[in-house]
Amino acid sequence: MSTAVVVMAIGIALVLALLGATLALAVFRIVRGPTILDRMIGSDMVLTTALVVIGAAMVIRQDLTGVPVLVVIAATSVFATVAVARAVTPSSEPSDEGRAAPTPEHATEEERS
């Protein structure tokens, strides 16, 4: 084997190990929580890691067949983040004057029903 092949194999192994660690830490953040925002950050990290893995595989294989998958994953991530941000942001309606919108974890029984 040539030196270039060995260096490339070591580089790929290192990148995969780091991406695996990133994925493990993101899943830990999703499971541990404790708020919906923590879980959203973790799920964004999982989706971003998936994007990087698919993109790296496309570079290594030198093909572009995974581009539609990348677009769908990125769009899903953006829409989910916007939905969660809208859900936890206080309302600007005049009838909600002075009230802070609680996150789902802190909602009272009256607000849940």
Secondary structure as a PSIPRED ss2 file (coil, helix, strand):
# PSIPRED VFORMAT (PSIPRED V4.0)

   1 M C   1.000  0.000  0.000
   2 S C   1.000  0.000  0.000
   3 T H   0.000  1.000  0.000
   4 A H   0.000  1.000  0.000
   5 V H   0.000  1.000  0.000
   6 V H   0.000  1.000  0.000
   7 V H   0.000  1.000  0.000
   8 M H   0.000  1.000  0.000
   9 A H   0.000  1.000  0.000
  10 I H   0.000  1.000  0.000
  11 G H   0.000  1.000  0.000
  12 I H   0.000  1.000  0.000
  13 A H   0.000  1.000  0.000
  14 L H   0.000  1.000  0.000
  15 V H   0.000  1.000  0.000
  16 L H   0.000  1.000  0.000
  17 A H   0.000  1.000  0.000
  18 L H   0.000  1.000  0.000
  19 L H   0.000  1.000  0.000
  20 G H   0.000  1.000  0.000
  21 A H   0.000  1.000  0.000
  22 T H   0.000  1.000  0.000
  23 L H   0.000  1.000  0.000
  24 A H   0.000  1.000  0.000
  25 L H   0.000  1.000  0.000
  26 A H   0.000  1.000  0.000
  27 V H   0.000  1.000  0.000
  28 F H   0.000  1.000  0.000
  29 R H   0.000  1.000  0.000
  30 I H   0.000  1.000  0.000
  31 V H   0.000  1.000  0.000
  32 R H   0.000  1.000  0.000
  33 G C   1.000  0.000  0.000
  34 P C   1.000  0.000  0.000
  35 T C   1.000  0.000  0.000
  36 I H   0.000  1.000  0.000
  37 L H   0.000  1.000  0.000
  38 D H   0.000  1.000  0.000
  39 R H   0.000  1.000  0.000
  40 M H   0.000  1.000  0.000
  41 I H   0.000  1.000  0.000
  42 G H   0.000  1.000  0.000
  43 S H   0.000  1.000  0.000
  44 D H   0.000  1.000  0.000
  45 M H   0.000  1.000  0.000
  46 V H   0.000  1.000  0.000
  47 L H   0.000  1.000  0.000
  48 T H   0.000  1.000  0.000
  49 T H   0.000  1.000  0.000
  50 A H   0.000  1.000  0.000
  51 L H   0.000  1.000  0.000
  52 V H   0.000  1.000  0.000
  53 V H   0.000  1.000  0.000
  54 I H   0.000  1.000  0.000
  55 G H   0.000  1.000  0.000
  56 A H   0.000  1.000  0.000
  57 A H   0.000  1.000  0.000
  58 M H   0.000  1.000  0.000
  59 V H   0.000  1.000  0.000
  60 I H   0.000  1.000  0.000
  61 R H   0.000  1.000  0.000
  62 Q C   1.000  0.000  0.000
  63 D C   1.000  0.000  0.000
  64 L C   1.000  0.000  0.000
  65 T C   1.000  0.000  0.000
  66 G C   1.000  0.000  0.000
  67 V H   0.000  1.000  0.000
  68 P H   0.000  1.000  0.000
  69 V H   0.000  1.000  0.000
  70 L H   0.000  1.000  0.000
  71 V H   0.000  1.000  0.000
  72 V H   0.000  1.000  0.000
  73 I H   0.000  1.000  0.000
  74 A H   0.000  1.000  0.000
  75 A H   0.000  1.000  0.000
  76 T H   0.000  1.000  0.000
  77 S H   0.000  1.000  0.000
  78 V H   0.000  1.000  0.000
  79 F H   0.000  1.000  0.000
  80 A H   0.000  1.000  0.000
  81 T H   0.000  1.000  0.000
  82 V H   0.000  1.000  0.000
  83 A H   0.000  1.000  0.000
  84 V H   0.000  1.000  0.000
  85 A H   0.000  1.000  0.000
  86 R H   0.000  1.000  0.000
  87 A H   0.000  1.000  0.000
  88 V H   0.000  1.000  0.000
  89 T C   1.000  0.000  0.000
  90 P C   1.000  0.000  0.000
  91 S C   1.000  0.000  0.000
  92 S C   1.000  0.000  0.000
  93 E C   1.000  0.000  0.000
  94 P H   0.000  1.000  0.000
  95 S H   0.000  1.000  0.000
  96 D H   0.000  1.000  0.000
  97 E C   1.000  0.000  0.000
  98 G C   1.000  0.000  0.000
  99 R C   1.000  0.000  0.000
 100 A C   1.000  0.000  0.000
 101 A C   1.000  0.000  0.000
 102 P C   1.000  0.000  0.000
 103 T C   1.000  0.000  0.000
 104 P H   0.000  1.000  0.000
 105 E H   0.000  1.000  0.000
 106 H H   0.000  1.000  0.000
 107 A C   1.000  0.000  0.000
 108 T C   1.000  0.000  0.000
 109 E H   0.000  1.000  0.000
 110 E H   0.000  1.000  0.000
 111 E H   0.000  1.000  0.000
 112 R H   0.000  1.000  0.000
 113 S C   1.000  0.000  0.000
